[in-house]
Amino acid sequence: MANRHAGEVSVTLDGAPRRLRLTLGALAELEEALGAEGLVDFAARIERGGLTTRDVIAVLQAGLRGAGDAAGAEALPATQVAGGALGAAAAAVALLEAAFAGDAPEAGA
């Protein structure tokens, strides 16, 4: 379902597979929601072990919106995530890794 080459990740919400993707707009939303000074600031916070439940929810909501599922993003706080809190955190980390993995494209490509 998810296209890893496009930075997508799958997560199971309420028993149904859903696609997550962090577009530039979703990343900007994420920065604002978490009060991060930028992506480097947010990444440094995660490396220090500072990934909170609020961060996980914000990452997954941004991923759902980035994949075109605004309704799913709004419903997320009341949704059952496969694997519980650890499954949600793993999906958030996988999504962030997918968004920043691979070679950077050439400008204008």
C-alpha positions as CSV (number, residue, x, y, z in Angstrom):
1,M,0.0,0.0,0.0
2,A,2.7,2.5,1.0
3,N,5.3,3.6,-1.5
4,R,8.6,3.8,0.4
5,H,10.3,5.5,-2.6
6,A,7.8,8.3,-2.2
7,G,8.5,8.6,1.6
8,E,5.2,6.8,2.5
9,V,4.6,4.5,5.5
10,S,1.7,2.3,6.3
11,V,0.0,2.2,9.8
12,T,-3.0,0.2,10.9
13,L,-5.6,2.5,12.5
14,D,-8.8,0.9,13.9
15,G,-8.0,-2.3,12.1
16,A,-7.6,-0.7,8.6
17,P,-4.3,0.0,6.8
18,R,-3.7,3.7,6.2
19,R,-1.0,5.6,4.2
20,L,1.1,8.3,5.8
21,R,3.3,10.8,3.9
22,L,5.1,14.0,5.0
23,T,4.8,16.5,2.2
24,L,6.5,19.9,2.6
25,G,3.2,21.4,3.8
26,A,2.9,18.5,6.3
27,L,6.4,19.2,7.6
28,A,5.6,22.9,8.0
29,E,2.5,22.0,9.9
30,L,4.5,19.7,12.1
31,E,7.1,22.4,12.9
32,E,4.4,24.8,13.9
33,A,2.4,22.2,16.0
34,L,5.5,21.2,17.9
35,G,7.0,24.7,18.3
36,A,10.2,23.6,16.6
37,E,12.6,26.2,15.2
38,G,13.0,24.0,12.2
39,L,13.6,20.4,11.1
40,V,17.1,20.3,12.6
41,D,15.8,21.5,16.0
42,F,13.1,18.8,15.9
43,A,15.5,16.1,14.8
44,A,17.9,17.0,17.6
45,R,15.1,16.8,20.1
46,I,14.2,13.3,19.0
47,E,17.9,12.2,19.2
48,R,18.0,13.4,22.8
49,G,15.1,11.0,23.5
50,G,12.5,13.8,23.6
51,L,9.8,12.1,21.5
52,T,6.6,12.7,23.5
53,T,3.1,11.3,22.9
54,R,2.2,14.8,21.7
55,D,5.0,14.6,19.1
56,V,3.8,11.1,18.0
57,I,0.3,12.3,17.5
58,A,1.5,15.4,15.6
59,V,3.7,13.4,13.3
60,L,1.0,10.9,12.5
61,Q,-1.6,13.6,12.0
62,A,0.8,15.5,9.6
63,G,1.4,12.2,7.8
64,L,-2.3,11.5,7.4
65,R,-2.9,15.1,6.1
66,G,0.1,14.7,3.8
67,A,-1.4,11.6,2.3
68,G,-4.8,13.4,1.8
69,D,-6.6,12.0,4.8
70,A,-7.6,15.2,6.8
71,A,-10.6,13.4,8.4
72,G,-8.3,10.6,9.7
73,A,-5.9,13.2,11.1
74,E,-8.7,14.8,13.1
75,A,-10.0,11.5,14.4
76,L,-6.5,10.2,15.3
77,P,-6.5,11.0,19.0
78,A,-9.5,8.6,19.5
79,T,-8.2,6.0,17.1
80,Q,-6.7,2.6,18.1
81,V,-3.2,2.2,16.6
82,A,-1.9,-1.3,15.9
83,G,0.7,-2.1,18.5
84,G,-0.6,0.6,21.0
85,A,1.6,3.4,22.0
86,L,4.8,1.7,21.0
87,G,3.3,0.9,17.6
88,A,2.3,4.6,17.2
89,A,5.8,5.7,18.1
90,A,7.4,3.2,15.7
91,A,5.2,4.5,12.9
92,A,6.1,8.1,13.7
93,V,9.8,7.3,13.6
94,A,9.5,5.3,10.4
95,L,7.6,8.1,8.8
96,L,10.3,10.7,9.7
97,E,13.0,8.3,8.5
98,A,11.1,7.8,5.2
99,A,10.7,11.5,4.7
100,F,14.4,12.1,5.0
101,A,15.9,8.9,3.5
102,G,17.5,8.5,0.2
103,D,19.5,10.8,-2.1
104,A,18.4,14.4,-2.4
105,P,17.1,15.2,-5.9
106,E,18.8,17.8,-8.0
107,A,17.4,21.2,-7.9
108,G,14.7,21.6,-10.7
109,A,14.6,17.8,-11.3
